[in-house]
Amino acid sequence: MHQPHEHLFRYLADQAAWIEALIDADLQTVNDAELLDVLRHALLAGGKRVRPMLVLAAASLVGAARPQEQATVRSLALCVEYLHVASLLHDDVIDNAEQRRGRPAANTLWGGSRVILAGDFLHARAMTLAGAAAGAGAITILGQAISRMVEAEFLQHRMAAERRRSIDAYLQVVAGKTAALIAAACELGALAGGGGANERTALARYGTKLGLAFQVVDDLLDYLGDPAKTGKQVGNDFAEGKMTLPLLLAIQRASPEKRADIDRLLDQPASQEAFGEMRRVLERLGGFALARQQAAAMIDDALAALTPFADCPEKSVLTGLARYVLERQR
């Protein structure tokens, strides 16, 4: 019996091998041996390579023939992966992370300053490739995405420090931190494939809604996930005081007494007992169910954005990816 997402996973595996070959070839241009070690550790640590796959699929969707063989598509696929990995490197330094994808985080091996510089190198390389491949249009798309990612980090820190309970602010953070680069990948693919303004807008909308839903499901997994499947412990967001969507939706519905319970749990030192109690409170208030409903609505919007495009294998992949995001367990 076929698994429901077997075709999607096979496509992702094929594209992951393709992008890793591109990365390996591009790294031959790096002259400093220590920098190269950091980059190889960060870039060749696995992962589904969803963002470069989106560049490829979007180019196909607007009618590009054999996009894998086009230099513009290859360069833009590298750009979005480089920017994604650069953000992970910087995040790990900010968070003092010890692990990334089951291996020591780069900052534990080379120190924060070198890892920040490696992330800066990836930013510079991405923008160089984008400009050479697709000119000012590509640089503008990526520059706007990077700006939104940075501003979202600042807003997220303020939300945690001030314990700001705004769903609008939360969505603004997610739109910047997670969705902006995914939307940029989709729009860049349309640009590389020769798509018009309407096609670029539709694919950017697909990417935005996909990224928003991905993060909401991530929020849910941090409370409800199985560590054996997710590869990380539950409760990290709670321990860091992050205002994620299930918590915000529960607070919105809570009585004054229940809000006092939530405040008490947020104020005390993080523990398994406090996390378990918070999880029960959010469950009773419907925070998890409501967050899942919002994620499903976001996926519906993402799928609606694909309506103008003709049926093709890449459209099936993008549709399958959207549905998988909603169902994923890791």
Backbone torsions as a table, in degrees:
resi	resn	phi	psi	omega
1	MET	NA	133.8	-179.9
2	HIS	-74.4	138.9	171.9
3	GLN	-70.1	148.4	-174.3
4	PRO	-61.2	-27.6	-177.7
5	HIS	-115.3	25.3	-175.8
6	GLU	-60.7	-43.6	-179.5
7	HIS	-62.7	-42.3	178.9
8	LEU	-61.0	-48.1	-177.3
9	PHE	-64.6	-36.5	178.3
10	ARG	-65.9	-42.2	178.6
11	TYR	-63.0	-45.1	179.2
12	LEU	-61.8	-41.2	179.5
13	ALA	-63.3	-41.4	178.2
14	ASP	-62.6	-44.4	-178.7
15	GLN	-71.4	-31.9	176.6
16	ALA	-62.0	-42.5	178.0
17	ALA	-64.2	-37.9	-180.0
18	TRP	-65.4	-47.1	-177.4
19	ILE	-69.5	-34.9	178.8
20	GLU	-65.8	-34.4	175.4
21	ALA	-65.9	-39.1	176.7
22	LEU	-63.9	-43.5	179.5
23	ILE	-61.0	-47.2	-177.6
24	ASP	-59.2	-41.8	179.4
25	ALA	-67.9	-41.1	-177.5
26	ASP	-68.7	-32.6	-179.5
27	LEU	-66.7	-13.6	177.0
28	GLN	-64.4	-16.8	-180.0
29	THR	-82.6	-9.3	-178.1
30	VAL	-80.7	127.8	-175.0
31	ASN	-93.3	-33.3	-175.1
32	ASP	-82.2	124.7	-173.9
33	ALA	-65.8	-39.3	-178.8
34	GLU	-69.4	-43.2	175.7
35	LEU	-59.3	-42.5	179.9
36	LEU	-61.2	-39.0	177.4
37	ASP	-61.1	-45.0	179.6
38	VAL	-62.9	-44.7	-177.8
39	LEU	-64.7	-43.3	178.9
40	ARG	-62.6	-41.9	179.2
41	HIS	-60.2	-42.0	-175.9
42	ALA	-79.2	-40.9	-171.1
43	LEU	-84.9	-26.5	-174.1
44	LEU	-111.5	36.6	-178.4
45	ALA	-97.9	14.1	-178.4
46	GLY	94.4	-162.7	-175.9
47	GLY	109.5	159.0	-175.3
48	LYS	-82.1	-12.7	179.7
49	ARG	58.0	44.3	-176.1
50	VAL	-64.8	-41.9	-174.9
51	ARG	-64.1	-48.5	175.5
52	PRO	-64.1	-32.7	175.5
53	MET	-60.8	-37.5	179.1
54	LEU	-65.0	-36.7	175.0
55	VAL	-58.6	-48.9	-178.6
56	LEU	-63.2	-48.0	-177.2
57	ALA	-65.2	-39.5	179.8
58	ALA	-65.8	-39.6	177.5
59	ALA	-61.4	-42.3	177.7
60	SER	-64.8	-38.9	-175.2
61	LEU	-63.8	-33.3	179.3
62	VAL	-87.4	4.2	171.4
63	GLY	108.8	6.5	179.3
64	ALA	-67.9	133.5	178.6
65	ALA	-89.2	131.3	176.8
66	ARG	48.6	57.1	-174.9
67	PRO	-62.9	-26.4	179.2
68	GLN	-59.5	-25.8	-176.6
69	GLU	-92.5	-2.6	-177.0
70	GLN	-90.1	129.6	-177.0
71	ALA	-60.3	-37.2	-179.1
72	THR	-63.6	-44.9	-180.0
73	VAL	-64.2	-43.2	-179.6
74	ARG	-60.5	-45.2	-178.2
75	SER	-65.1	-43.0	-178.6
76	LEU	-70.3	-32.2	174.3
77	ALA	-63.2	-42.3	175.8
78	LEU	-62.3	-41.3	-177.8
79	CYS	-55.4	-51.4	-174.3
80	VAL	-69.4	-32.6	176.7
81	GLU	-69.7	-40.0	178.1
82	TYR	-62.3	-43.0	-179.9
83	LEU	-67.9	-37.0	176.9
84	HIS	-62.8	-48.4	-178.5
85	VAL	-66.9	-36.6	175.6
86	ALA	-58.7	-41.6	179.3
87	SER	-65.9	-35.8	177.6
88	LEU	-66.7	-41.6	177.7
89	LEU	-60.3	-47.5	-179.5
90	HIS	-65.6	-40.9	177.8
91	ASP	-58.6	-42.6	-177.4
92	ASP	-65.5	-34.9	176.3
93	VAL	-68.3	-46.5	-179.6
94	ILE	-59.0	-42.1	-175.0
95	ASP	-89.1	-1.1	-173.6
96	ASN	52.8	42.0	-177.3
97	ALA	-66.9	146.1	179.3
98	GLU	-103.1	-23.3	-178.4
99	GLN	-135.9	152.6	173.2
100	ARG	-145.8	119.1	-179.7
101	ARG	54.7	42.1	174.6
102	GLY	77.3	7.3	178.3
103	ARG	-125.0	163.9	176.6
104	PRO	-58.3	133.8	175.3
105	ALA	-63.1	148.4	-175.5
106	ALA	-57.4	-35.9	-177.7
107	ASN	-67.0	-22.4	176.5
108	THR	-76.9	-19.1	-177.8
109	LEU	-99.3	-36.8	-175.3
110	TRP	-117.4	-7.8	-178.2
111	GLY	88.2	155.7	-173.3
112	GLY	-63.5	-40.9	-174.1
113	SER	-64.2	-43.4	179.8
114	ARG	-66.9	-36.3	-179.0
115	VAL	-69.9	-37.9	175.0
116	ILE	-61.5	-43.1	178.4
117	LEU	-63.1	-38.4	177.2
118	ALA	-63.9	-40.5	175.6
119	GLY	-62.9	-40.0	177.8
120	ASP	-63.4	-38.7	177.5
121	PHE	-60.5	-43.6	179.9
122	LEU	-64.3	-37.8	175.0
123	HIS	-59.7	-48.9	-178.0
124	ALA	-63.0	-42.8	-179.1
125	ARG	-65.5	-39.7	179.6
126	ALA	-62.2	-45.6	-178.3
127	MET	-69.2	-34.5	176.3
128	THR	-63.5	-47.1	179.1
129	LEU	-62.8	-42.1	-178.4
130	ALA	-63.7	-45.2	-179.7
131	GLY	-63.5	-43.0	179.8
132	ALA	-66.8	-33.9	-174.9
133	ALA	-82.9	-41.4	-170.3
134	ALA	-140.2	11.4	170.9
135	GLY	71.0	-156.5	-172.9
136	ALA	-63.2	-32.1	-179.5
137	GLY	-59.8	-45.7	179.9
138	ALA	-67.8	-40.9	-180.0
139	ILE	-63.2	-38.9	178.8
140	THR	-63.4	-45.7	179.9
141	ILE	-59.9	-46.3	-177.9
142	LEU	-71.5	-40.3	179.7
143	GLY	-61.0	-41.6	178.1
144	GLN	-65.5	-39.2	178.7
145	ALA	-63.8	-43.7	-179.6
146	ILE	-63.9	-43.0	178.7
147	SER	-58.9	-42.3	-179.9
148	ARG	-67.1	-36.7	178.8
149	MET	-63.1	-44.0	-178.4
150	VAL	-67.7	-46.2	-179.9
151	GLU	-61.8	-35.4	179.2
152	ALA	-66.0	-35.5	176.6
153	GLU	-62.1	-44.3	178.7
154	PHE	-61.8	-44.5	-179.2
155	LEU	-64.5	-39.6	179.9
156	GLN	-63.2	-40.7	177.8
157	HIS	-63.1	-40.5	178.4
158	ARG	-66.7	-39.9	178.9
159	MET	-59.3	-42.9	-179.8
160	ALA	-68.8	-44.5	-177.0
161	ALA	-66.1	-39.6	-177.0
162	GLU	-93.8	-2.1	-174.4
163	ARG	49.0	49.1	-178.2
164	ARG	-72.3	133.2	-171.8
165	ARG	-113.9	53.2	-177.1
166	SER	-110.2	119.8	176.8
167	ILE	-66.8	-35.3	177.4
168	ASP	-61.9	-42.6	178.9
169	ALA	-65.8	-40.6	176.6
170	TYR	-57.5	-48.0	-178.4
171	LEU	-64.7	-33.0	176.5
172	GLN	-65.3	-41.4	177.2
173	VAL	-61.6	-49.1	-176.7
174	VAL	-65.6	-38.7	178.9
175	ALA	-60.9	-33.4	178.2
176	GLY	-84.2	-51.9	-172.7
177	LYS	-67.2	-43.1	-171.4
178	THR	-108.8	-46.5	-170.0
179	ALA	-80.6	-28.6	-172.1
180	ALA	-61.1	-44.8	-177.7
181	LEU	-74.0	-33.4	176.4
182	ILE	-64.8	-43.8	176.8
183	ALA	-62.9	-40.4	179.2
184	ALA	-62.8	-40.0	178.2
185	ALA	-59.9	-43.8	179.5
186	CYS	-64.9	-44.2	-178.8
187	GLU	-67.6	-38.4	177.7
188	LEU	-62.8	-39.3	176.7
189	GLY	-61.3	-43.4	177.7
190	ALA	-63.3	-39.8	177.5
191	LEU	-61.9	-47.2	-178.6
192	ALA	-64.8	-32.1	-178.5
193	GLY	-84.9	0.4	179.1
194	GLY	84.5	20.2	-179.6
195	GLY	-70.1	152.6	178.0
196	GLY	-82.2	-179.8	-176.2
197	ALA	-60.1	-41.5	-179.0
198	ASN	-66.3	-38.6	179.0
199	GLU	-68.3	-40.9	178.3
200	ARG	-63.5	-42.3	179.4
201	THR	-64.0	-43.4	-179.2
202	ALA	-63.1	-43.1	-178.5
203	LEU	-72.1	-34.0	174.2
204	ALA	-63.9	-38.3	177.7
205	ARG	-65.3	-43.3	175.4
206	TYR	-54.7	-48.6	-177.9
207	GLY	-64.1	-39.2	178.7
208	THR	-62.1	-49.5	-178.1
209	LYS	-67.4	-36.5	176.4
210	LEU	-61.9	-45.2	-179.6
211	GLY	-65.4	-41.0	177.3
212	LEU	-60.6	-48.3	-179.1
213	ALA	-63.6	-38.8	178.6
214	PHE	-57.0	-44.6	-177.7
215	GLN	-70.2	-37.9	178.4
216	VAL	-62.4	-42.5	177.5
217	VAL	-64.7	-36.8	175.5
218	ASP	-60.3	-41.5	176.3
219	ASP	-58.8	-43.4	-179.9
220	LEU	-65.4	-42.2	-179.0
221	LEU	-65.3	-27.9	179.3
222	ASP	-68.5	-22.2	174.4
223	TYR	-98.6	-35.4	-167.5
224	LEU	-117.1	-4.8	-173.8
225	GLY	-70.7	161.4	175.0
226	ASP	-97.1	114.2	-177.9
227	PRO	-55.3	-28.7	178.4
228	ALA	-65.7	-26.7	179.3
229	LYS	-95.9	-40.3	-176.4
230	THR	-78.2	-24.7	-177.5
231	GLY	79.8	7.0	177.1
232	LYS	-145.7	158.5	-177.9
233	GLN	-71.4	146.9	172.1
234	VAL	-76.9	160.9	173.9
235	GLY	91.3	4.1	-178.9
236	ASN	-65.0	-42.5	-179.5
237	ASP	-63.1	-42.3	178.2
238	PHE	-60.9	-45.1	-178.5
239	ALA	-63.4	-32.7	-178.3
240	GLU	-89.2	-0.9	178.7
241	GLY	72.5	24.6	-177.9
242	LYS	-75.3	137.5	177.6
243	MET	-88.5	85.4	-178.6
244	THR	-93.1	169.8	-169.4
245	LEU	-62.3	-44.7	178.9
246	PRO	-57.6	-38.7	178.5
247	LEU	-67.8	-44.8	-178.4
248	LEU	-64.7	-40.8	179.3
249	LEU	-67.0	-37.6	177.4
250	ALA	-65.6	-43.4	178.7
251	ILE	-59.6	-39.8	-179.4
252	GLN	-59.6	-32.1	-176.9
253	ARG	-96.6	-7.7	-170.7
254	ALA	-76.8	146.6	170.1
255	SER	-72.3	165.9	176.2
256	PRO	-54.4	-37.4	-179.9
257	GLU	-66.4	-43.3	-179.9
258	LYS	-68.6	-35.6	176.6
259	ARG	-63.5	-36.6	176.9
260	ALA	-63.9	-39.3	176.2
261	ASP	-61.3	-44.0	-179.9
262	ILE	-63.2	-43.6	178.4
263	ASP	-60.4	-42.1	179.8
264	ARG	-60.7	-42.9	-179.0
265	LEU	-68.3	-35.7	178.8
266	LEU	-72.3	-30.2	-176.2
267	ASP	-80.0	-28.0	-175.8
268	GLN	-83.4	158.3	178.6
269	PRO	-56.7	140.6	-178.3
270	ALA	-63.0	137.3	176.8
271	SER	-153.4	164.8	177.5
272	GLN	-62.6	-36.4	-179.4
273	GLU	-66.5	-45.4	179.6
274	ALA	-64.2	-40.9	179.1
275	PHE	-63.0	-43.8	178.6
276	GLY	-61.3	-40.8	178.4
277	GLU	-66.5	-41.7	178.1
278	MET	-62.0	-40.3	179.8
279	ARG	-61.8	-40.6	178.4
280	ARG	-66.7	-39.0	178.4
281	VAL	-62.8	-46.4	-178.9
282	LEU	-65.2	-36.8	177.6
283	GLU	-62.0	-47.8	-177.7
284	ARG	-65.1	-33.4	-179.0
285	LEU	-84.2	-3.1	177.3
286	GLY	82.3	14.0	-178.2
287	GLY	-60.3	-40.8	-178.6
288	PHE	-70.0	-45.8	-178.6
289	ALA	-63.2	-41.9	-179.3
290	LEU	-68.0	-38.8	177.9
291	ALA	-64.2	-40.7	178.1
292	ARG	-64.8	-37.7	176.3
293	GLN	-61.3	-41.0	179.2
294	GLN	-66.7	-40.3	177.2
295	ALA	-61.4	-41.4	179.2
296	ALA	-63.3	-38.8	178.3
297	ALA	-65.9	-37.5	177.3
298	MET	-64.2	-40.7	177.9
299	ILE	-66.5	-38.2	174.8
300	ASP	-58.4	-41.9	178.1
301	ASP	-65.2	-40.1	178.5
302	ALA	-61.6	-45.2	-179.8
303	LEU	-66.3	-36.0	178.1
304	ALA	-62.8	-33.5	179.9
305	ALA	-66.1	-21.1	179.4
306	LEU	-86.5	-7.3	-175.0
307	THR	-54.3	-41.2	-176.8
308	PRO	-67.4	-15.0	-173.1
309	PHE	-89.5	143.7	179.8
310	ALA	-67.8	151.3	176.8
311	ASP	-63.6	136.7	178.4
312	CYS	-164.7	168.1	-179.2
313	PRO	-57.2	-37.7	-178.1
314	GLU	-69.1	-35.3	176.0
315	LYS	-64.4	-38.4	176.6
316	SER	-62.5	-39.2	178.6
317	VAL	-64.9	-45.8	-179.8
318	LEU	-64.9	-37.9	176.0
319	THR	-64.9	-44.9	179.4
320	GLY	-64.1	-37.4	178.8
321	LEU	-63.8	-42.4	179.3
322	ALA	-61.3	-44.3	-179.6
323	ARG	-68.3	-36.0	178.6
324	TYR	-65.1	-39.3	179.1
325	VAL	-54.7	-40.0	-178.3
326	LEU	-72.0	-29.0	-173.4
327	GLU	-99.3	-8.9	-167.8
328	ARG	-63.0	149.6	179.5
329	GLN	-111.7	5.4	-179.8
330	ARG	-151.9	NA	NA
